[in-house]
Amino acid sequence: MLIIELWDMLQGLGLPKESMIYYTMPIGDISNGLKLVEGGKAVLDMLKCHDEFGVILLYIVSPEIVDEEALNELTEDVDVQGEQLKNNNTENEVQKDADGQRKKDERMGEAPDRNVSEVVEENNEDAEKDAEAGSESDKQENINDGIGQGGPITSRPAQAEANDKGTKTAEDNDQSSDYQPSDDFDSMSSSDEDGPSRPKYPVFNRSRDLERAKLKLGMKFASAAEFRTLLRNNAISSGYDFYFVKNDGDRVTVKCKKDSIGQKISCGWRVHASWNAYEECFQIKSLQSEHKCDRQFKNNQATLSWIANKYLDQLRDDPTWGTSAMKKTIRRDLCIDVSKSQIYRAKRKAKEVIMGSNREQFMKLWDYCNIIRLRNPGSLAFLHVERPHPVLAPVFQRIFVSYDAQIKGLKQGCRPIIGIDGCFLKGSFGGQLISAIGRDGNNQMFPIALAVVEAELKDSWN
């Protein structure tokens, strides 16, 4: 648990941001065992000393009066456990006393300094029967003044209301947010009775914010992959490289690349993000955004896949875009140097995205032969494959194609002579192209048939 998650829990209960959190030691009591939770280290100490007990007694000191009805609505989905009151008053009498005290304070213009929420449960069987027959509001007690009567509070994430679209805070005690709320994000409905408004943090939109968004403390992502994508874009556009300290499915920590090579002066740039189970999003928990190192012109984050995706539209519009021209464009746009071999491979990858790979084309040869025989009757189309093993996929070996018009032209208008030749194919899979050529009445070349074979062998000619 982080201090951010603890503050999110308080915000979900409607308590103001200025509230103070106390916890009791496992063997202590309220008089001598209260400890103030001030930061991340205090949270770790609290979890460590309660590791064997499973329950932590929390006491919340609020500087404001929390509206009773609003608190009851907020705590409908929160598990609350409390000590049984050590008096003989019934639930109605306790409710009446609390209401009277609150009204008296309001008339005198005074407010109690501290408010602690608790739920009182009757342990005897008669009270349980009455509670089951009573309404839901009869099961909860009013807010009692003073920290001495506070009971332990354990909470689980409350379900958000349909009309409440505000986002929870992700604020650490050691880090402060420099983000100013934007109009692009949903605002929560609030009034004077609802208490202070909750902080709103930006939500990353991949289709809209990929090129212009900057890393902000508390920014939310749909997944860790989206966070890594924005992290890479920011690093390339800013001219800095980074390395992963932690790179798991639910947490990612990165630092400046200069810190990994033993520089005398540490850069200090660092980002940590993890999965927020309460918000069900991937969120930046801490951010040190200032770089102390110089700009880098060789950036490992500019991979060939990233370059291919970045300039995909330009390569689609101009498939003949030269390697040297593309290198100059990248240097002008991004201020980074990439090798010609990297650009060549990026162009090849972009071409596969646009036109498909050769492997995918070979997988369609069966359909190609069937369409020729179906739509062009009289044509010849044969495909031969080899199977190294019955359980393995077939491997392409040869294909022969001769269209009906070519066969008729050979019989009706060509001289009785045929020339055969072959050439090597320059591609990913190699092979040879063999063609049969005739001579027509005008002494011009007339294609008769073609074949793609593994090599110019006796079996291939047969």
Secondary structure, 3 states (H helix, E strand, C coil): CCHHHHHHHHHHCCCCCCCEEEEECCCCCCCCCEEECCCHHHHHHHHHHCCCCCCCCEEEECCCCCCHHHHHHHHHHCCECCCCCCCCCCHHHHHHHHHHHHHHHHHHCCCCCCEECCCCCCCCHHHHHHHHHCCHHHHCCCCEECHHHCCCECCCCCCCCCCCCCCCCCCCCCCCCCCCCCCCCCCCCCCHHHCCCCCCCCECCHHHHCCCCCCCCCCEECCHHHHHHHHHHHHHHHCCCEEEEEECCCEEEEEEHHHHHCCCCCCCCEEEEEEECCCCEEEEEEEECCCCCCCCCCCCCCCHHHHHHHCHHHHHHCCCCCHHHHHHHHHHHHCCCCCHHHHHHHHHHHHHHHHCCHHHHHCCHHHHHHHHHHHCCCCEEEEEEECCCCCCCCEEEEEEEECHHHHHHHHHHEEEEEEEEEEECCCCCCCEEEEEEEEECCCCEEEEEEEEECCCCHHHHC
